[in-house]
Amino acid sequence: MNTATSESFCQSGPVKSNAVLVDGMYLNGPTLDIRAAEKFVQEALTLILDEGVRKTADVREKVCDWHPPEELKQMLDLDLKENGETHAKILQRCRDAIRYSVKTGHPRFFNQLYAGLDPYSLVGRLLTETINPSLYTYEVAPVFVLTEEAVLKKMIEFLGWEEGGDGIFSPGGSVSNMYAVNVARYHCCPDIKEQGLSAMPRLVLFTSKECHYSVAKAAGFLGIGTKNVYVVSSDQRGKMIPAELEKQVLRAKAEGAQPFMVNATSGTTVLGAFDPLEEIADICERHKLWLHVDACWGGGALLSRKHRHLLQGIQRANSVAWNPHKMLMAGLQCCAFMVRDKTGLLQRCHSARASYLFQRDKFYDISYDTGDKSIQCSRKPDAFKFWLMWKAVGTHGLEERVNRAVAMARYLAEEIKKREGFRLLMEPEYANVCFWYIPPSLRKMPENREFWDKIHKVAPVIKERMMKKGSMMVGYQPHGDRANFFRQIVISPQVSREDMDFVLNEIEELGKDL
Amino acid sequence: MNTATSESFCQSGPVKSNAVLVDGMYLNGPTLDIRAAEKFVQEALTLILDEGVRKTADVREKVCDWHPPEELKQMLDLDLKENGETHAKILQRCRDAIRYSVKTGHPRFFNQLYAGLDPYSLVGRLLTETINPSLYTYEVAPVFVLTEEAVLKKMIEFLGWEEGGDGIFSPGGSVSNMYAVNVARYHCCPDIKEQGLSAMPRLVLFTSKECHYSVAKAAGFLGIGTKNVYVVSSDQRGKMIPAELEKQVLRAKAEGAQPFMVNATSGTTVLGAFDPLEEIADICERHKLWLHVDACWGGGALLSRKHRHLLQGIQRANSVAWNPHKMLMAGLQCCAFMVRDKTGLLQRCHSARASYLFQRDKFYDISYDTGDKSIQCSRKPDAFKFWLMWKAVGTHGLEERVNRAVAMARYLAEEIKKREGFRLLMEPEYANVCFWYIPPSLRKMPENREFWDKIHKVAPVIKERMMKKGSMMVGYQPHGDRANFFRQIVISPQVSREDMDFVLNEIEELGKDL
């Protein structure tokens, strides 16, 4: 009956004898021909795997076929119209979408804190997209409720919480950090959930200036106010200075405010720094503050016997955010928020007890209806892909990846030290390698304000050139009073030592005339 | 080098001559064999399409192969171990995951406000899962930034906002409603972002008692307090009573509180009711209140020339939440939050201006770096699958689906009225059909308290029986002082008129002895 689509899976044809006319529509059998649909999906998949997996892994292919927004808009013909398009046209759209996208799985994509393509996780994702479950109750998502539970249990083991804990997957580390602020606040003043903040004392939380910007977003969103995030100084390596934290806590108290939480970071976004958790935990204990650890990026190190010392003290945290979609390559999104509490705090803090969804008179154990711990209603089964990948490669396989990524960063840092015109900001402890490139024209200059102003303009130009060439993607940023520098991130086992050499050669090549 | 995995894609072999030893690891070429990986993914996909698409569409297959939590845990062998598993074992895990999952694409899954499987949207999802982009900047997600913009523009057109607007996709309608509360609050008192609520007057928002529970969750999470959600009475059909709204607004003002927002619902969760938007908008204008419309479920009707009258007045809303993953079958999640404001309110309200991500010195038009409008950092490209599906079926195709779903609901309602032992709660306006089943043993009883107490126990037992049999899934719930009733939702074009007859026959069959 759908006459609008040039080529649909509609089984319209003549009206069958058993059809019923309702409200102007003939109703009988299904209008979707599932076999034709399956054939089309299969065809599209062949294309997606070819363009999106095989070609993406090929260093000779571009990381991105770059076009500026207004131009790309025209090329993609984005407008949505009355009538549908043919399958050939839709397949061409898929091909174009891949072609003009950034290949985050390309071995020379080093731009974010995630990269690469794990085939097992990918299979997990394709499975859940096909099944299309929502994770609020056991009734509608039995497998995904249980795999989430199993993954959280194992992650909690790696946090060293011997008594166990509780947790939930969330759509992003920023949301996990919001959970932390809300749970810490509820723990401190449970009345706020009902009464709100308007009659409450001013609540203050503490974090280092190197923390992720989501802490400020959380304070704004949750009604705490961004000014009530007290920023603690960091040392040269980007680690929070415990004595400065204590000063800020005392300052807040002297002002008559109510301190309630410290956010420590394990693996800062830019420098990859790890805050000293044991000393921070001591201060939290002394002042009865909730300790949240944002280990979204650094949490992966917990799987490495060689590097887990970076998070020493995390066993004392009250809550932790950890994103396996970053270092562990589980695919976006895969973000766990965990609390050491075992009294149902997470549930009490967020529950609304909707009677249409969380019925009390169900026939099974409703403690498996975990959705009311969440601020979401529909929720994707983000733990499953990680569970499947972990099953496939084992803890040893994950550990090996982390060790290799950190070793790769170490290799790059050593090469930078050897090369003229490259300068390391600091020795990496983890997988962030931060460095400046100094073009030949500036190498003899005295390192004064003018020098750094010029250096500041180098990285943006090199970035523009690499994007337009499509050869690789590396991020850059200013940082405090430091001029723009590159931040190179290594994660994927598809990245080779030769790619590290390529990065330095390519930067030199793209920037030597500056 | 990964010796832990029984069967991995690792190209370990002998150490190559150009390898470098760093930190105990030999580094040379990639350790992932992408061709072997692609082959594995292809193999898994064949299985997923067969089990997850073809079989799922077959009414002779079970909607769910049900097992209680503790039993299923044992069957799935969930523990994560040191060593990896063989590919054969991983494929078996995929098969099991599908087998024991609820098939939300099955023609007899009527349990939630989403269902069915659209092949075009599925292809869009498989594509983005493969590409694995994150949607914060144009630089890393050019195609997905532009498709999100195109979809929002078109959806805003259907809202009737002639001057346009702004928007963002979010991970769920609940999060969209949180956005609404935060933007409305910021609009009313922009200082709250920085200063927080502690020194502010008590803010109050209004919603009907039929609204989604996420409004209460938002009030708790955002520090407003659940008690400051003033609940407005609804009429027998579940629609907000405008006069009652005005009473509550006056009450809040008399108490010295500050009213700032009304949440109206277009398509309530249980009854499928549409609040009278024009009259509510009049009251909002009179009292200068932000009008948010939660059209997560009902928004789909905007695409139908026959049914869009249900949302008459939505053109006057200040913000709207609308989930195309529900009636329009775009796949979880696909949730738009839109504001009529065009001055950058959404950006100002949520931005944190992270300098490592939203650099000001980029070489392209950074107004396309839309991520700072969001409370998330990493964000999935949820608009793309909807865009691709819309391209494939056209506006006409989407309209036809909505019309057919509503006609199917109408058919079911008429059948219910004809059958002994079935009783409709009310005539459906949309796709929610709410009804009681009265077993033969109760049909002669006077309809007193005892009668309704008995009726209350009927639906849970029938639900248990249908789950264990796997024949279909229909939700039930109590509602106010109404005893448990069934709520049947029709969405998918794979559902046939015969499936409607089946639902009634099956309920009778499962419940006739009660």
Interface residues (C-beta under 8 A of the other chain):
Chain A: M1 N2 T3 A4 T5 S8 F9 C10 N18 A19 V20 V22 D23 G24 M25 L27 N28 G29 P30 T31 L32 I34 R35 A37 E38 F40 V41 Q42 A44 L45 I48 L49 G52 V53 R54 T56 A57 C64 W66 H67 P68 P69 E70 L72 K73 L76 L78 D79 L80 K81 E82 N83 G84 E85 H87 K89 I90 R93 C94 D96 A97 I98 Y100 S101 V102 K103 T104 G105 P107 N111 Q112 Y114 L117 P119 Y120 L122 V123 R125 L126 L127 E129 T130 I131 N132 P133 S134 Y138 E139 V140 A141 P142 V143 F144 V145 L146 T147 E149 A150 V151 K154 P171 G172 G173 S174 V175 M178 N182 R185 I192 K193 E194 Q195 G196 L197 S198 A199 M200 P201 R202 L203 H212 Y213 S214 A216 K217 A219 G220 F221 L222 G223 I224 G225 T226 K227 N228 T269 V270 K306 N323 H325 G331 L332 Q333 H350 A352 R353 A354 S355 Y356 L357 Q359 D361 K362 F363 Y364 D365 Y368 I375 Q376 C377 S378 R379 K380 F384 W387 L388 W390 K391 A392 V393 G394 T395 H396 G397 E400 N403 R404 V406 A407 M408 R410 Y411 E414 K457 P460 K463 E464 M467 M473 G475 Y476 Q477 P478 H479 N484 R487 S492 P493 Q494 V495 S496 R497 E498
Chain B: M1 N2 T3 A4 T5 S8 F9 C10 N18 A19 V20 V22 D23 G24 M25 L27 N28 G29 P30 T31 L32 I34 R35 A37 E38 F40 V41 Q42 A44 L45 I48 L49 G52 V53 R54 A57 C64 W66 H67 P68 P69 E70 L72 K73 L76 L78 D79 L80 K81 E82 N83 G84 E85 H87 K89 I90 R93 C94 D96 A97 I98 Y100 S101 V102 K103 T104 G105 P107 N111 Q112 Y114 L117 P119 Y120 L122 V123 R125 L126 L127 E129 T130 I131 N132 P133 S134 Y138 E139 V140 A141 P142 V143 F144 V145 L146 T147 E149 A150 V151 K154 P171 G172 G173 S174 V175 M178 N182 R185 I192 K193 E194 Q195 G196 L197 S198 A199 M200 P201 R202 L203 H212 Y213 S214 A216 K217 A219 G220 F221 L222 G223 I224 G225 T226 K227 N228 T269 V270 K306 N323 H325 G331 L332 Q333 H350 A352 R353 A354 S355 Y356 L357 Q359 D361 K362 F363 Y364 D365 Y368 I375 Q376 C377 S378 R379 K380 F384 W387 L388 W390 K391 A392 V393 G394 T395 H396 G397 E400 N403 R404 V406 A407 M408 R410 Y411 E414 K457 P460 K463 E464 M467 M473 G475 Y476 Q477 P478 H479 N484 R487 S492 P493 Q494 V495 S496 R497 E498
